[in-house]
């Protein structure tokens, strides 16, 4: 008995779906215009989700390459964020090299501390032969920076302790700098470039990291010089960043110890908040996720408008369909169709209409993603499965919600009046 009832339900469902597709084929252009809002709404969500998913994957890869056991200490907040920086932060005093030494001595869970200072107040235009490059990021780094940040050399070597000790005029550069200054040369190490009136010998070229943000990462434009050599350019140290490597399995302990040391170094009272920022790879990812969540909400709001317009269009078309098929409804009722049969029929038509819009939207979003990947190879695009499932579910749900009223109107029609309708 149960098997027979299941077969009956499947037969009725199949019949309703076939009738729905038959009515859609009978009014192809009208059906297309009705589903246009659904198509746009679903396509918007899926395309944005694919871009954000690809970006997140690249960001995670990049952060992991720099080191998952590292702690970044800076006097200002770091990492991606929405909105301007708090004005009070600009009154904070920069970190000092002495802070790094104190962390080495007083934090047992810390393995090593590297120093890097962003030098933006010195003209860092590079000149070689007839080529110049102005977009480089000039940084003064300690000799252990390359080890702590997991930098890999394509050519040459990184800055050494001897370079630091003797304040040599040497530099390590990234791939974008190489392309700009040495477009037709394969051997870069040993050449001398001019910067701020001084000649610097290129001792190393950084290998491009796998992770990137729109095809680039910080090291692509890097110009690294020894930390002490930078003092010959300027004694200012306004933007000193400490990169602290924790011992294996002791990241949280190291984080607590570093915070305690810096609070003592900077004379922060027990009831005052930190006047510095400590970041880890996990924190950077959480910050990025908060931004993508905000963008996702905006995308959902935009797509929600399209889905709402599409849903209203579906309701309108279904009401028109009820009027056009009044005699059909009367005939079905006259031969024994119940009210719930009529409701089911029109709900299936509405859901089929919006589901078709969802499928078209997903197909178009896949095509758009591939087109973006072809036109902009540096723009990551990876369609997540959850976005596809959500698009189909929501589009079907829109048909269910907005098809209820037309279905109820159809089910309440009087069969005698329907048969008299012309």
C-alpha positions as CSV (number, residue, x, y, z in Angstrom):
1,X,0.0,0.0,0.0
2,X,2.8,2.4,0.9
3,X,4.7,1.6,-2.3
4,X,1.5,2.4,-4.4
5,X,1.1,5.7,-2.6
6,X,4.7,6.6,-3.3
7,X,4.3,5.8,-6.9
8,X,1.1,7.9,-7.1
9,X,2.9,10.9,-5.5
10,X,5.8,10.6,-8.0
11,X,3.3,10.3,-10.9
12,X,1.4,13.4,-9.8
13,X,4.7,15.4,-9.2
14,X,6.0,14.4,-12.7
15,X,2.7,15.4,-14.2
16,X,2.8,18.8,-12.5
17,X,6.3,19.4,-13.6
18,X,5.6,18.4,-17.2
19,X,2.5,20.7,-17.2
20,X,4.6,23.5,-15.8
21,X,7.2,23.2,-18.6
22,X,4.5,23.0,-21.2
23,X,3.0,26.3,-20.1
24,X,6.5,27.9,-20.0
25,X,7.1,26.8,-23.6
26,X,3.8,28.2,-24.6
27,X,4.8,31.6,-23.3
28,X,8.6,31.7,-23.8
29,X,9.2,35.4,-24.1
30,X,6.9,36.2,-21.2
31,X,8.5,33.6,-19.0
32,X,12.0,34.9,-19.9
33,X,11.1,38.5,-18.9
34,X,9.5,37.2,-15.7
35,X,12.6,35.3,-14.6
36,X,15.0,38.1,-15.5
37,X,15.1,39.5,-12.0
38,X,15.7,36.0,-10.6
39,X,18.6,35.5,-13.1
40,X,20.2,38.9,-12.1
41,X,19.8,38.3,-8.4
42,X,21.3,34.8,-8.5
43,X,24.1,35.7,-10.9
44,X,25.1,38.7,-8.6
45,X,25.5,36.5,-5.5
46,X,27.4,33.7,-7.3
47,X,29.8,36.0,-9.1
48,X,30.7,38.0,-6.0
49,X,30.9,34.8,-3.9
50,X,33.3,33.3,-6.5
51,X,35.6,36.4,-6.5
52,X,35.6,36.7,-2.7
53,X,36.3,33.0,-2.3
54,X,39.2,33.2,-4.7
55,X,40.6,36.3,-2.9
56,X,40.4,34.6,0.5
57,X,42.2,31.5,-0.7
58,X,45.0,33.7,-2.1
59,X,45.2,35.8,1.1
60,X,45.3,32.7,3.3
61,X,48.1,31.2,1.1
62,X,50.1,34.4,1.2
63,X,49.8,34.8,5.0
64,X,50.7,31.1,5.6
65,X,53.8,31.6,3.4
66,X,55.0,34.4,5.7
67,X,54.7,32.1,8.7
68,X,51.8,30.8,10.8
69,X,53.9,31.0,14.0
70,X,54.8,34.7,13.5
71,X,53.6,37.7,15.5
72,X,53.6,41.2,14.0
73,X,54.0,44.1,16.5
74,X,53.4,47.7,15.4
75,X,52.3,50.9,17.1
76,X,49.3,51.2,14.8
77,X,46.6,48.7,14.0
78,X,47.5,46.4,11.1
79,X,45.7,44.2,8.7
80,X,42.7,44.8,6.4
81,X,39.9,47.0,7.8
82,X,36.9,49.0,6.7
83,X,36.8,52.8,7.4
84,X,39.5,55.3,8.5
85,X,42.0,54.7,11.3
86,X,41.2,56.1,14.7
87,X,42.8,59.5,15.1
88,X,44.0,58.6,18.6
89,X,46.3,56.0,17.1
90,X,48.4,58.7,15.3
91,X,49.5,60.0,18.8
92,X,51.1,56.7,19.7
93,X,54.9,56.5,19.9
94,X,56.6,54.2,17.4
95,X,58.3,51.0,18.5
96,X,62.0,51.0,19.0
97,X,64.8,48.4,18.3
98,X,65.2,48.2,22.1
99,X,61.7,46.8,22.3
100,X,62.8,43.9,20.1
101,X,65.8,43.3,22.3
102,X,63.6,43.3,25.4
103,X,61.3,40.7,23.8
104,X,64.3,38.4,23.0
105,X,65.5,38.6,26.6
106,X,62.3,38.5,28.5
107,X,60.0,36.2,26.4
108,X,61.1,32.5,26.7
109,X,58.5,31.4,24.2
110,X,60.0,33.6,21.5
111,X,62.5,32.1,19.1
112,X,63.7,35.3,17.3
113,X,62.8,38.9,16.5
114,X,63.3,40.6,13.2
115,X,63.2,44.4,12.5
116,X,61.8,46.1,9.5
117,X,61.2,49.8,9.0
118,X,59.2,51.3,6.2
119,X,61.1,54.3,4.7
120,X,58.8,56.6,2.9
121,X,60.4,60.0,3.6
122,X,63.4,59.3,1.4
123,X,63.3,59.4,-2.4
124,X,63.6,55.7,-3.3
125,X,63.6,56.1,-7.0
126,X,65.8,53.5,-8.5
127,X,67.9,54.2,-11.6
128,X,69.8,51.7,-13.7
129,X,71.1,52.6,-17.2
130,X,68.2,54.4,-18.9
131,X,65.5,52.7,-16.7
132,X,63.9,54.2,-13.6
133,X,61.4,52.8,-11.0
134,X,59.5,54.8,-8.5
135,X,56.9,52.4,-7.1
136,X,59.3,50.3,-5.0
137,X,58.6,49.8,-1.3
138,X,61.8,50.7,0.5
139,X,62.3,48.8,3.8
140,X,65.3,48.6,6.1
141,X,65.4,45.0,7.5
142,X,67.6,43.1,9.9
143,X,69.6,40.2,8.7
144,X,67.2,37.6,10.1
145,X,64.2,39.1,8.4
146,X,64.5,36.7,5.4
147,X,64.5,33.6,7.7
148,X,61.6,34.7,9.9
149,X,59.4,35.8,6.9
150,X,60.3,32.7,4.9
151,X,61.7,34.6,2.0
152,X,63.0,32.5,-0.9
153,X,65.8,33.7,-3.1
154,X,65.6,33.3,-6.9
155,X,69.1,34.7,-7.4
156,X,71.9,35.6,-5.0
157,X,71.5,35.8,-1.2
158,X,69.7,37.8,1.5
159,X,71.2,40.5,3.7
160,X,73.8,39.1,6.1
161,X,75.1,40.0,9.6
162,X,78.3,41.4,8.0
163,X,76.2,43.7,5.7
164,X,74.5,44.9,8.9
165,X,77.7,45.3,10.9
166,X,79.6,47.2,8.2
167,X,76.5,49.1,7.0
168,X,77.1,48.1,3.4
169,X,75.2,49.7,0.5
170,X,73.5,46.6,-0.7
171,X,69.9,45.7,-1.5
172,X,67.6,42.8,-2.2
173,X,64.8,43.4,-4.7
174,X,61.5,41.9,-5.8
175,X,60.3,40.6,-9.2
176,X,58.4,43.7,-10.3
177,X,61.5,45.8,-9.6
178,X,63.6,43.4,-11.7
179,X,61.2,43.6,-14.6
180,X,61.3,47.4,-14.5
181,X,65.0,47.9,-14.2
182,X,66.4,44.9,-16.0
183,X,64.0,44.0,-18.7
184,X,66.5,42.3,-21.0
185,X,69.0,40.8,-18.4
186,X,69.0,37.4,-16.8
187,X,71.8,38.0,-14.4
188,X,70.7,40.6,-11.9
189,X,73.1,40.0,-8.9
190,X,76.2,42.2,-9.0
191,X,74.7,45.2,-10.8
192,X,74.7,48.6,-9.1
193,X,71.6,50.8,-9.1
194,X,71.4,54.5,-8.0
195,X,69.1,55.5,-5.1
196,X,69.1,58.8,-3.2
197,X,72.4,59.8,-4.7
198,X,74.1,56.5,-3.6
199,X,75.1,53.4,-5.5
200,X,73.7,50.1,-4.1
201,X,74.8,46.7,-5.2
202,X,72.0,44.2,-5.9
203,X,73.0,41.1,-3.9
204,X,69.7,39.1,-4.3
205,X,66.4,38.7,-6.1
206,X,63.3,37.5,-4.3
207,X,61.4,34.6,-5.7
208,X,57.7,35.4,-6.3
209,X,55.4,34.0,-3.6
210,X,52.5,31.7,-4.6
211,X,49.9,33.8,-2.7
212,X,49.0,37.2,-4.0
213,X,46.4,39.9,-3.9
214,X,45.2,40.6,-7.5
215,X,48.3,39.1,-8.8
216,X,50.8,41.0,-6.6
217,X,52.2,40.8,-3.1
218,X,54.3,43.0,-1.0
219,X,57.6,41.4,-1.9
220,X,57.1,42.0,-5.7
221,X,57.9,45.7,-5.1
222,X,60.3,45.2,-2.3
223,X,63.6,47.0,-1.9
224,X,65.3,45.7,1.1
225,X,68.5,47.3,2.5
226,X,70.3,46.5,5.8
227,X,68.7,48.1,8.9
228,X,71.8,49.9,10.0
229,X,72.6,51.1,6.4
230,X,69.3,53.0,6.4
231,X,70.6,55.2,9.2
232,X,72.9,56.7,6.7
233,X,69.9,57.9,4.8
234,X,67.9,59.1,7.8
235,X,67.8,58.5,11.6
236,X,64.0,58.6,11.6
237,X,62.3,55.3,12.7
238,X,58.6,56.2,12.7
239,X,57.4,53.0,11.2
240,X,59.3,50.1,12.9
241,X,57.6,46.7,12.7
242,X,58.7,43.8,14.8
243,X,58.3,40.3,13.4
244,X,58.4,37.8,16.2
245,X,58.7,34.1,15.6
246,X,57.3,31.9,18.4
247,X,58.8,28.6,19.3
248,X,57.0,25.6,17.9
249,X,53.6,25.0,19.5
250,X,53.9,28.1,21.8
251,X,52.2,30.8,19.7
252,X,49.6,31.8,22.3
253,X,52.2,31.8,25.1
254,X,54.5,33.9,23.1
255,X,51.7,36.3,22.3
256,X,50.9,36.8,26.0
257,X,54.6,37.2,26.8
258,X,55.2,39.7,24.0
259,X,52.2,41.7,25.1
260,X,53.4,41.8,28.7
261,X,56.9,42.9,27.7
262,X,55.7,45.7,25.4
263,X,53.3,47.0,28.0
264,X,56.3,47.3,30.4
265,X,58.5,48.8,27.8
266,X,55.9,51.4,26.9
267,X,54.8,52.1,30.5
268,X,51.2,51.1,29.9
269,X,49.2,51.1,33.2
270,X,47.3,48.0,34.2
271,X,43.9,49.7,33.6
272,X,44.8,51.1,30.2
273,X,44.4,49.4,26.8
274,X,47.4,48.6,24.7
275,X,48.9,51.4,22.7
276,X,50.3,49.0,20.2
277,X,49.0,46.2,18.0
278,X,49.8,42.5,17.9
279,X,48.7,40.5,14.9
280,X,48.9,36.8,13.9
281,X,48.0,35.0,10.7
282,X,44.7,33.9,12.3
283,X,43.9,37.5,13.2
284,X,44.6,38.7,9.6
285,X,42.3,36.1,8.2
286,X,39.5,37.0,10.6
287,X,39.9,40.7,9.6
288,X,39.7,39.8,6.0
289,X,36.6,37.6,6.7
290,X,34.9,40.5,8.4
291,X,35.4,42.6,5.3
292,X,34.2,39.9,2.9
293,X,31.2,39.4,5.2
294,X,30.3,43.1,4.9
295,X,30.7,42.9,1.1
296,X,28.6,39.7,1.1
297,X,25.8,41.5,2.9
298,X,25.8,44.3,0.3
299,X,25.8,41.7,-2.5
300,X,22.8,39.9,-0.8
301,X,21.0,43.2,-0.5
302,X,21.5,43.9,-4.2
303,X,20.5,40.4,-5.2
304,X,17.6,40.6,-2.8
305,X,16.2,43.5,-4.9
306,X,16.4,41.5,-8.0
307,X,14.8,38.5,-6.4
308,X,12.0,40.6,-5.0
309,X,11.3,42.2,-8.4
310,X,11.5,38.7,-10.0
311,X,9.1,37.3,-7.3
312,X,6.6,40.1,-7.9
313,X,6.8,39.5,-11.6
314,X,6.2,35.8,-11.0
315,X,3.1,36.6,-8.9
316,X,1.8,38.9,-11.5
317,X,2.3,36.5,-14.3
318,X,0.7,33.6,-12.4
319,X,-2.4,35.8,-11.6
320,X,-2.6,36.5,-15.3
321,X,-2.2,32.8,-16.0
322,X,-5.1,32.0,-13.6
323,X,-7.3,34.4,-15.5
324,X,-6.3,33.0,-18.9
325,X,-6.8,29.4,-17.8
326,X,-10.1,29.9,-15.9
327,X,-12.0,27.4,-18.1
328,X,-9.1,24.8,-17.7
329,X,-9.4,25.2,-13.9
330,X,-13.2,24.7,-14.2
331,X,-12.8,21.5,-16.3
332,X,-10.2,20.1,-13.9
333,X,-12.5,20.7,-10.9
334,X,-15.5,19.3,-12.8
335,X,-13.8,16.0,-13.4
336,X,-12.7,15.7,-9.7
337,X,-9.6,17.8,-9.1
338,X,-9.5,19.0,-5.5
339,X,-8.5,22.4,-4.2
340,X,-5.0,21.2,-3.1
341,X,-4.5,19.7,-6.6
342,X,-5.0,23.1,-8.2
343,X,-2.8,24.7,-5.5
344,X,-0.1,22.1,-6.2
345,X,-0.3,22.7,-10.0
346,X,0.2,26.4,-9.8
347,X,2.9,26.2,-7.1
348,X,4.8,23.8,-9.3
349,X,4.5,26.2,-12.2
350,X,5.8,29.2,-10.1
351,X,8.6,27.1,-8.6
352,X,9.6,25.7,-12.0
353,X,9.7,29.2,-13.4
354,X,11.9,30.6,-10.7
355,X,14.1,27.5,-10.5
356,X,14.7,27.9,-14.3
357,X,15.8,31.4,-13.6
358,X,18.1,30.2,-10.9
359,X,19.7,27.7,-13.2
360,X,20.2,30.3,-16.0
361,X,21.7,32.7,-13.4
362,X,24.2,30.1,-12.2
363,X,25.2,29.2,-15.8
364,X,25.7,32.9,-16.6
365,X,27.7,33.4,-13.4
366,X,30.0,30.5,-14.4
367,X,30.5,32.0,-17.8
368,X,31.2,35.5,-16.3
369,X,33.7,33.9,-13.9
370,X,35.6,32.2,-16.7
371,X,35.4,35.5,-18.7
372,X,36.9,37.4,-15.8
373,X,39.6,34.8,-15.4
374,X,40.4,35.1,-19.1
375,X,40.4,38.9,-19.3
376,X,41.9,39.5,-15.8
377,X,44.1,36.5,-14.9
378,X,45.3,38.2,-11.7
379,X,41.7,38.4,-10.4
380,X,41.0,35.1,-8.6
381,X,37.6,33.5,-9.3
382,X,36.5,30.2,-7.8
383,X,32.8,29.4,-7.6
384,X,32.0,27.7,-4.2
385,X,29.5,24.9,-4.1
386,X,27.5,26.6,-1.3
387,X,26.8,29.6,-3.5
388,X,25.4,27.3,-6.3
389,X,23.2,25.4,-3.8
390,X,22.1,28.7,-2.1
391,X,21.2,30.2,-5.5
392,X,19.1,27.2,-6.5
393,X,17.4,27.0,-3.1
394,X,16.6,30.7,-2.9
395,X,15.3,30.9,-6.5
396,X,13.0,27.9,-5.8
397,X,11.9,29.4,-2.5
398,X,11.0,32.7,-4.3
399,X,8.6,30.7,-6.5
400,X,7.1,28.9,-3.6
401,X,6.5,32.2,-1.6
402,X,5.2,34.3,-4.4
403,X,3.2,31.5,-6.0
404,X,1.1,30.9,-3.0
405,X,-1.4,33.7,-3.5
406,X,-2.1,33.0,-7.2
407,X,-2.4,29.3,-6.4
408,X,-5.0,30.0,-3.6
409,X,-6.9,32.3,-6.0
410,X,-7.0,29.5,-8.6
411,X,-8.1,26.9,-6.0
412,X,-11.0,29.1,-4.8
413,X,-12.6,29.6,-8.2
414,X,-16.1,28.2,-8.5
415,X,-16.1,25.4,-11.2
416,X,-19.6,26.4,-12.6
417,X,-18.5,30.1,-13.0
418,X,-15.2,28.9,-14.5
419,X,-17.0,26.8,-17.2
420,X,-19.2,29.8,-18.1
421,X,-16.1,32.1,-18.4
422,X,-15.2,33.2,-21.9
